[in-house]
Amino acid sequence: MTKNLYIHTIGCQMNVYDAEQMAGGLMPLGYQLVSSPEMADLILVNTCAIREKAEQKVFSFLGRLAKLKKKKPGLIIGVGGCVAQQEGKKILERVPYIDVVFGTHAVGRLPKIIQQIESDRGRIIDIEMSDEIQEREFAMTSQHEGKVTSFVTIIQGCDNYCTYCVVPYVRGREMSRSPENIIQEIRQLVKAGVREVTLLGQNVNSYGKKEGLCSFSELLSQVNDIEGLLRIRFTTSHPKDLSEELIHAFRRLDKLCKHIHLPVQSGSNRVLKRMNRKYTRELYLEKVEKLRDVCPDIAITSDMIVGFPGETRADFEDTLNLIRTVEYDSLFAFKYSDRPNASAARFSDKLSEQEKKERLQILLDLQKHFTIKKNEDLVGKTEEILVDGLSKRQTSSESRQISLNPESDIQWAGRTSANKIVNFIQGNDCRSNDKILTGQLIRVRIDKALSHSLWGEPVKLEPLGSEGEKSYAA
């Protein structure tokens, strides 16, 4: 009997990966993914607790399910992920029509949990943490169909205990998967058509250290050797653990993309110490310099927190000066918010919401200048992009800058090695061979730089490589 499953995912790439594992695990029970909660027999809300706003989104979505549950009493609703791990039975008290709460280590146990719910309609809470990673048999789902890129978790949990962060409390301590299981999973993804993988972890640089496995750089080498795979990315990379070996991998490994996400969080040494980041501004800049020496074209992105408790105006200026020094390709910046269990929640010298809001806007305005500058520097150059598929509809402000014929112009999108979005129109040179598009590498001349993307035109294309592994170049 076929049953319908809807998964609503909030948060990071690891949550996206976990959602795929949930769907794969429930397939043997007859569940198939559907596109709306109204169609579902089972709704899973995969949650994020990293920031207060993400947690608010969880309960806002759950509130919208009340009418649906009343209309369909047999509907099963489950809450998983970081908020589930953090709040446990409090969720059942706050949202009484929830059937199951399952934590970050319970994804592998989810099929048995759902079977039990189906049998006796009881309510279940499973937030038990494990001492080792529970490997699950990889199963293809409709979420993988037609995908060019995919996430693969290689290490879960975190041992760093940054004072603002809840991750060690909701994801547990660091645990690495075996390289054999990782390689096997990636090979299956490639067989299904995936051409780019992003290796995930709270700190991928720590991969294998506790277990005595190969180093992260050695794992990258093994992934680089997988036939049919075109590109490799990874996130997140803790600056304190960024090794010389890993830095040189950007020169050594041909499939490793020229992009690194290196979260700094603050440009002030005083704030970095209070955050328990275990590196200084100077050490961070030294590693940025080494990265650019090894790979001059590397794109560097980062995370910033503004308004950390006790952050003075001078501390904030240090952060702005760091941005001017590094000239990031892009930034993810956030206002500080207290998180349960994180030690910074107990710090007394909090900033006002208004001050945090003003500082965030100043920082974003500064970074916007460098993002546009980096994009404009690419105009006139030819970039190799991996085509993701048809382009998503552009924002109205960007559409007005591009002359398009909606009746005849076919818009496609892909990403450069530096992870910049490139939109292009299928030109006359491309129309005769549609196989060059989704999942293939093509060369595109960049004609225009916009705030969040690039526009270009494919150059004349000729196939290179063996059948099934074609890439295209001028």
HELIX and SHEET records of a PDB file:
HELIX    1   1 GLN A   13  LEU A   26  1                                  14    
HELIX    2   2 MET A   27  LEU A   29  5                                   3    
HELIX    3   3 PRO A   37  MET A   39  5                                   3    
HELIX    4   4 GLU A   52  ARG A   64  1                                  13    
HELIX    5   5 ALA A   66  LYS A   71  1                                   6    
HELIX    6   6 CYS A   82  GLU A   87  1                                   6    
HELIX    7   7 LYS A   89  ARG A   94  1                                   6    
HELIX    8   8 VAL A  107  ARG A  109  5                                   3    
HELIX    9   9 LEU A  110  ASP A  120  1                                  11    
HELIX   10  10 VAL A  167  ARG A  171  1                                   5    
HELIX   11  11 PRO A  179  LYS A  191  1                                  13    
HELIX   12  12 VAL A  204  SER A  206  5                                   3    
HELIX   13  13 PHE A  216  ASN A  224  1                                   9    
HELIX   14  14 PRO A  239  ASP A  241  5                                   3    
HELIX   15  15 GLU A  244  ARG A  252  1                                   9    
HELIX   16  16 ASN A  269  MET A  275  1                                   7    
HELIX   17  17 ARG A  281  VAL A  294  1                                  14    
HELIX   18  18 ARG A  313  VAL A  326  1                                  14    
HELIX   19  19 SER A  343  ARG A  346  5                                   4    
HELIX   20  20 GLU A  353  GLU A  376  1                                  24    
HELIX   21  21 SER A  396  SER A  399  1                                   4    
HELIX   22  22 ASN A  428  ARG A  431  1                                   4    
HELIX   23  23 ASP A  434  ILE A  436  5                                   3    
SHEET    1   A 6 TYR A  31  LEU A  33  0                                        
SHEET    2   A 6 LYS A   3  THR A   9  1                                        
SHEET    3   A 6 LEU A  42  THR A  47  1                                        
SHEET    4   A 6 ILE A  76  GLY A  81  1                                        
SHEET    5   A 6 VAL A 100  PHE A 102  1                                        
SHEET    6   A 6 ILE A 124  ASP A 126  1                                        
SHEET    1   B 3 THR A 149  THR A 153  0                                        
SHEET    2   B 3 GLU A 196  LEU A 200  1                                        
SHEET    3   B 3 ARG A 231  THR A 235  1                                        
SHEET    1   C 2 ILE A 155  GLN A 156  0                                        
SHEET    2   C 2 MET A 175  SER A 176 -1                                        
SHEET    1   D 3 HIS A 259  HIS A 261  0                                        
SHEET    2   D 3 ALA A 299  VAL A 306  1                                        
SHEET    3   D 3 SER A 330  LYS A 335  1                                        
SHEET    1   E 6 THR A 382  LEU A 390  0                                        
SHEET    2   E 6 GLN A 411  THR A 416 -1                                        
SHEET    3   E 6 ILE A 421  ILE A 425 -1                                        
SHEET    4   E 6 LEU A 454  PRO A 458  1                                        
SHEET    5   E 6 LEU A 441  ALA A 449 -1                                        
SHEET    6   E 6 THR A 382  LEU A 390 -1                                        
SHEET    1   F 2 GLU A 462  LEU A 464  0                                        
SHEET    2   F 2 SER A 471  ALA A 473 -1                                        
END                                                                             
